[in-house]
């Protein structure tokens, strides 16, 4: 390296050092100055007390979260996907949320897609330097075949992760809507997305360890966005998971109970309807509650765009 190159690298590093100093997520927490001298119970109590602030911080962002739910629902109804992008802890939180959608809602694994800087290897072990690579971020978005129908959600506690910013910027050039989730006000992420969600959780008890309160806040926000959009997409009835992916005896028993609870059927009638509908809970409820055959139940559900409540209303209106 030349002397000029070394000086430029040093200057960039010092500039980054100054930038980080101003981030709330990098500051020290006055409540934990004696952390290294605390007992196990004192550490647990302090963490619990600090975590209580997370729910309040998320509460302050509810209007933005509602906007994100609406964007996610619109993307799904347009045939698009929800794409999470993150590095490190934020990337792993995205993977966790996306991976739980198929078993919870019997949804296609394609509906929620998670991208982490460094790829699959980064799920289990940190990959050095990948969060700074903007070229790889663009490549990852291209490889994921992100389209204008998709919603891309970037997660970065700092709000400045180059990989996430580059991914979101490229997604915008494709025409995709974007959401940014960070824990620092006024960040580059917050300024460059369609919807910014910024729960201000304050400094971590272990300075800079954003897998703590910041990570918890990001997980809470993603829970709301994914669950809310799935509900609006027709994946539940009342507050029940009626789009079960029934793969074992426990889930078959749960399905029987769901049909019995949500219709006038007894256990035997619920089981018969489930067997007749190939263990489709929505169809079984329609068969029992609307007193229709399987073909009619399928038509009502299709006409109701997969929403059981709408399908039941259509069935009742036929009389």
N, C-alpha and C positions, 0 to 999 in steps of 0.2 A: 504493500500500500504506500502511496505517496504521502508526503507530509500534509499536503492540502486535503487529501482524503481523510486522513486521521483527524485533522482539525474539524472538518465538517461533521464527522461521526461524533466527535466529542461535543461539538456545539449542539447537535441534535439531541444527544443524550441529556445534556444539561437543561435544554429547553423542555424536554419531556419531564425531567425531574421537577422543574418549576410548575409545570401544568398539573402534575399529580398532587403537589402540595395543596392545591386549591380544591381538590375533590373531597367532598364530604366522606365518601367511602374509604378514603385513604387516611383520614385524620385519626388522632388518638381519642379514645373514649375516657373521659375523666372518671367515670364510674368504675373503670377496671384498671386504674393505674397500679394497683397492688395485686394484679392477677396472679403473678408468680408466687405470691405468698399465701394465697387463699387455700382453704381446705376443699375437699371434693364437694361437700354440701354447699359451701359458699360459692364455688364456681357454678354449680348447677342452679342455685337460687338467683345468681346474677344473670345468667343466660336466660332463665325463665322470665325474669323481670324485664330484660331488654326485648325479648321476643314479644311481649305484650304490646310493644309500640308498633309492631309490624302490621297487625290488623287495622290499627288506626290509620297508618300511612296508606295502606291499600284502600281503606274506606274513602280517603280523600281523593282517590283517583277513579271512583265508580262511574262518573259520566264518561270518561275516556274508555273505561273497560266496556261499558255498554255499547259505545261506538264500535269497538273492536269486535264485539259479539255480532253486531249487525253486519259488519263487513265480512266476517267469517261465514255467517249464514248465507249472505248473498253470493259469496264465492262458491260455496257448496251447491247452492241451487243452480248456479250457472255451469255446473259441471267441473268446477275448479277444485283446488286443494288448499289446505292450510300448510304452509311450509315454515318450519322453525329454523332459524340460523343462529348459531352461537359458538363461542370458543370456551374451552375449559368447563368450569362448573355450569355456566349458562347453557352451553351446548348439551351437557349431560341432562340438565333439567328438561330441555326440549325433547330429547330422546325418550326420557321417562314418560312424559305426558303423551307423546305421540304413540308410544308402544302400548299404552293402556286403553286406547280408543277401541281397537278391534274386539278385545274380549268383553269390554264393558257394554258396548253398543251394537255388537255384531255388525260392525262397519268394515268396509274394505280397508286394508292396510294402506291403500293409496290415498285415502282422504286426508290423513295427517302425515306429513313427511318431515323428518328432522335431519338437518345437516349440521355436522360438527367440524370445526377446523381440525384438520389432521386425519379425518376419516375414522373408520372403525377402531383403529388402534388407539385413538385418543379417548375412547369411551372408558378404557380401563387404566390408561397411563398417559400422563401429560406429555404432549409433543412440543418440544421446545421451538419457539419462534413462529409457529404456524399462525398465531393470532395476528401477526403483523403482515402476513402475506396477502396482499390485495389481489394479486393475479390469480392465486389459487381460489380465492373466494368467487371471482367471476367465473372461473372454470367450473367450480362446483355448482353454481347456479345454472350454468348452461347444461351440465351433465344431468341435473335434476329435471331438465326440460320445463323450467318455470315458464308459465304463459300469462297472458293478460287476464285470464280468468282466476288466477291464483291470488291468495293473500299471503304475503311474506311477512313473518314476524321475527324481528331481530331482537336478540337478548344480549345485553351487555351491561353489567352492573355499573361500570365506569361511564358508559355512554360514549366511549371514544375508541373502542376496539377496531382497528383498521380492517380486519377481516369482515366483521359484521357490517361496518359502514359501506365497504365496497360491494358486498353482496346485496344490500338494500338499494344502493344507487343503481346497480345493474338491473335489478328487478324492476325498478321504476322506468328504466329505458325500454323495457319490454312491455310496459303498460300495466304491470301488477300493482295492486294497492299494497301499502306498507304500514306496519305497526312497529313501534320501537318501545321496548321495555328496559328502563334503566333506573338507577337510584341516585342520580346526580342531576340537579336542576340546571337547565341552560346548556346541556351537553350537545355535541354535534349530532348525536343520534336523535335527541329530542327535536332538533330543528329541521331534520331532513326526512321526516316520515309523514304519512297522512294522518295517523293518530299516534300521539305520544302518551305513554303511560309511565309516570315517574313517581312511584311511592318513595317518599323520603324517609328512610328508616334510621338515618343518622349513622355515626361512626360505629364500627364493629367493636366488640369487647376485645378481640384480638385484631389490632390495627391492620387494615387492608385485607382481612380474611373474608372476602365477600361470599363465601359459601355459607355464611351464617345468616344474619338478618336479610341481607340482600338476596341470597339464594331462596330463603323462605318466602320472601315477597314475590319473587318471580314465579315460584311454584304456585302460590295462591292465585296470582293473576292468570296463569295458564289454565289452572283448574276452572276458573270462571269462564274464560273464553271458549275452551273446548267443550265443557259441559253445556254452557249456554247455547252454543251454536248447534250442538247435537240435539238439545231439547227442541229448539226452533226448527230443526231439520226433520222432526217427527219421530225421534228415537225414544220418546217416553210417552206414557199416558198417565195423567195425574202426576204422581211423583214416583212411578214405577218404571223399571227398566224392562219394557215390553219387547225390546229387540234383543233378547238373549241369544248368545251363541251357545246352544245346548250341546255340551260335549261329554257330560258324565251324569251319573245317577243323581248326585246332589242337585245339579241344575235341572234335571227332569222333574225332581220333586218340587223344586222352587217354581217351575213352570206350571205345574198342577195347581199349586197354591195361588199363583198369580191369576190364572183363569178363574178359579173359584172365587177369589176376592173381588175381581173386577167384572163379574157377571153373576147371573142368578144360578149358575151351574153348581151341582154338587161335585164331589171328588171324582166319581165314576164318569159323569158327563164331561168333566174337564179333561180327564185322561182320554176319553174316546175322541173328543174334538182335537186334541193335540196329536193323537196318532193319525187321525184322518188328514190333518193339515201338515203332516211331516214335521211336527214339533215347532210350528210357527205360532207363537203366542198371540200375536195380533189377530191372525185368522181364526184361531181357536176361540178367542173372546167374541169375535163377530159371529161365529157360528152359534155360540151359546146365547149371547145377549140379544142378537137380532133375529135368531131363529131362522137362519138361512143355510143353504148348502155351501160347499166349498167353493164352487165356481162363482156364486153370487158374492161370497165374502171377498174373494180375490178382486172382483170388479169394484166393489165398494171401496176397498183399500186403495186400489189404483186410482179411482176417481177422487179419492181424498188425499192424493199425493203422498201416500204412505203414512199419513197422520191418522191414528186410530180414532181420535175424537171426531174428526171430520167424517171418517168412514161410518161411524156409528150414527152420526147426525143424518147422513145421507140415507142410511138404512131405515132409520125411524121415519124420515120424511116420505118414504115410498108409500107408507100407509095413509 
